[in-house]
Amino acid sequence: MMKLEHIVSTMNRDEFTFLNDLHMKAPCLVVNQNRDAKNETVELSNGLSAQVLSTPEKGLSRSRNMLLRNATGDICIMGDDDVEYLDGYEKIISQAYETHPDADIIVFRFTHEKGKETRARYNRDLRMRLWNISKAASVEITFRRERVLQAGLCFDERLGLGAEFPSGEENAFLADALRAGLKIYHVPQTICFAVEAHTVQNDDEVADYLHIKGAAFGRIYKTWFFIFALLFVFLKRKGILGGISLWKGYQYMKKGRKAYLN
C-alpha cells in the first residue's frame, strides 16, 4: 500500500487551523517560513496530524527543497496553503499510480470553480514531454519521493515566489525530471480547488510578467527558448497580454532570459 503524504509550503504562521480547511485525507508535512516559530506536531480535526518544520529562510523553492529533504511518504502531493482537496482525491491519486506503475511523476488537474472544470487540457492519460510541461501548476503535481531523490532533483531557488524570478519553479522541476530520464504522466482528473491567481492588468505588469516568464523559459527550454517564447506570446497576446505585439512580447521575454543567465 502506497503511503501518500502532503507537502505544504506556508509563511508567517503562528497557528495552523488553516490546515483543516485543506480537507486532506493523508498525513502532511508543512514548512513554515517564520523566523520566530518552532517545530511542532499539529493535530487536525479529522484525526490526522501534520508535522510542522519552521525556518527563517524565505522563498518558495527553498521551502519545497526543505520539504523534499524531510518527507517520508511514498507519493508526495505538492500543495499550497490555500487549496481545498476534493472528495475522493486520494483514491484518484492511488489508482493513477496503480494504472501507471512506471510513472515517476503524475500531474493531475485543479479547478478554479467547484463542480466545474476550468483547466481542461487533455481528455486522456498521456506522457508529458518538454513541450507541454509549462501548463502544469504546482498543486497538480505528485511524485514518487524515492525516484525524485535518486535523480538528485531539487527546485531552482532563483525561481518561485520570494525569489529573483517569482514563477516557473515547478515547470523547471519537471524539465529537470525529464532530462534525468523520469517518466511524467498527465491524468485528467481533478483533485483540488484553488482560487484563481492575479492576472496582469496594465502595460507595466505585462512587461514584468513576460520578463519573469522569459527567465523561466530560458531555464526550462534552453536552446529551444526562441521557439517556445514566440509561441507563448502568440497564444497569450490577445488574452492576458492585452494585445501586445509578438515582437515586443518576445523582447521582454528575451531580456528575462538574459537576466537569468547572467
N, C-alpha and C positions, 0 to 999 in steps of 0.2 A: 504493500500500500504506500503510495507516494505521499510524503508529508508536504503540504502546502504551507507557505509562510509569506505573510505580507511584509514588505519592507517600505516604510513610510518616512518621508522627509518632512520636517516642520521647523519652525523658527520661533524663538522668543516665547516659549510656552512655560508657564509655571503650574499649570494643571492640565489634565488630559481627558476631560469628559467628552471632548470633541470626537474621540475615537469611537464612542458608542454610535455616533451619527454615521459612521462609515459602514455600519451593518456587516462587519466582517464575520466570516464563519470559519476562520483559520487563525492560528497564532500570529502575532505581529511583533516585528522589531522596528522601533522608532529611533531615529536620530533627531535630537532636538538641539538646534544650534542656538545656544543660550549660555552666555558666559557665567551666569550666576546659578544655573540649575545643577542638579546632581543626577546620577544614575538611579533608576528605581524600577520596580515592578508595579504595573497598574492593573488592577482587577477590573474587567469590563462587565457591563450589566448582563451579558449573555453567558457569563461563567468562564469565558476565556481570559487570558491575561496578555499584557503587552510588556515587553522589555524595552525600557527607555534608556538610551545612551545619550549623554549630553556632552557637548563640545563647544569651545569658544570659536572654533573655525567657522568661516562663512563661505557660502557658495553651494549651490545645489549639487554640482558634480562631486565636490568634496564630501558632502553628506552621503551621496549614493555610494561612493567608494568606501566609506566607513561602514555602510550597510553591507556591502559585498564582503568585506573582511570579517564581519561578525555574524552573518546569517548562518542558520543551521538547517534550513528546510531543503528538501529535495527539489521542489519547484518554488521559485521566488516570484511573487506578484508585485511588480513595481507600482507604487501608489503615491498620491499626494494627500495633503491633509484636508482637501475639500471635495473628495469624491464620495459617492454612495454606491455600494455594490448591490446588484440586483438579485432577487430571489433565484437560487439555483446556480449562481455563477460558479461556485466551487465544483459542482458536478460537470459543468461545461468544460472547465479547465482540465479536470482529471480525465474526462472522456477524450478530450482532444489529444492528450499525451499518450493515451492508450491507443488511439486511432493512428497516431504518427509516432511510433516508438523511436524513429530515427531523428525526431525533431530535437534540436538543442534549445531553440527559442521559438515560442509561438506568440504571434501578435493577434489579438482579438479586436473587438470594437468597443468604443464607448459612445454615448449619445448625449446631446445637449438637452433633449426633451424626453422625459419619462414616457414610455409607451410608444415612442416613435424613433425610427432610425434617422439620424442626422448626418452620419458619416459613412454611408454605404459606399463601398468601393468595388469589391468583388463579391460575387454571389456563390463562390465555391472555394473549397480549400485549395490552396496553391502554395508553391515555393516562392519565397520573396527573393528578389535579386537587387543588385545595386540600384537599378533604375526606378524601383518603387518603394524603397525604404524611407524616403523623405516624407511619405504620407503617414508614417506611424507616429502616434503620440505615446508618451511615456506610460500613461495609465493603461494602455492596451498591451503592454509588453510583459511577458512571463518568460522564465528561462530555467533550465537545469543548472543549478548552482555549481555543481562539481565540474561540468563541462566548461562553463564560463571561467572558472578559476584555473582549470587546466590549460586553457587557451591564453591565460595571462591577461585577460581583458579588464579594463577599467574605464571610467568616464574621464573625458578630457576636461581638466579643471580650468581651462581657458574658455570653455563653453558652458552655457547654462545660467540660470538666474543667479545673480550675485557675482558673476564673473565678468571678464573683459568683454565677452561677446555672449549676451544673455539668451541664447537659443541654440537648439540643434544638438545638444549633448547626447540625447537618446538615439538620434539618427547616426551620429558618428560612432556610437557604441555598436549599432547594428552593422555599419560598414566594416568596422574592425572585426566583428564576428565573422562576416562573410569572407574577409581576407584571411582569417585564421582557419577557414575550412568548416566552420559550423553551419548547420542547416537551420534555416529560418522558414517557418510556415506562417501563412495567414489563414485564420479560421474565422469566417464571417458570422460570429455570434457575439452579441453584446453582453458585456459583463458588468458595466458600471455606468453611472450617470455623473457628469461633471458640468459645472457652469461654463458657458461659452466664454472664451478668453477675450480680452480687449482687442479691438481691431483698429487699424490705422485710420486716422481721420483728417489729416492735413498733409501738406507737402513735406514739412519737416519730419513728420512721423514716417512718411513713406520713405524718405531718404535714410533715416535711421534704421528702419525695418529692413531695407534692402542691403544696407551696409552689414548688418548683423547676419542676414541670410547669406551674403557673399562670403563672409568668414566661414560660416558653417559649410557651405557648399564647397569651398576650397579645401576644407579639411576632409570632407566626405568623398568628393569626386576626383580630386587631384587633377590629373591630366585631362579628364573629361569635363572639367569645370565649364569651359566655353559653351558646350552644347547644353548642359543642364541649366546653367544660369539663363541663357537666352530662352529656353523652353519655359522656365519658371515665370519669367517676366511676361512672356507671350500669353500664358494661360491665366495669369492673375491681373494683367494690366487693366482690364475693363471692369474688374471687381474691386477687390480691396486696395488696389494700387491707383485707383482714381483716374484711369485713362492715361497714365504716363506713357511716353514713347518707349518703344522697345529698346532703342539705343541708349537713352538716358537711364532707364532702369538697369540695363546691363552695366553701364559705367559705375553706378552706385554699388552694384554687387562686386564688380572688379576691384574697386577701392577697398571694400571689406575684405576680400581675399588677400589683397596686398598687405593690409594691416595685420591680418592673422599670420601670414608667412614671415612678416618682419618681426 
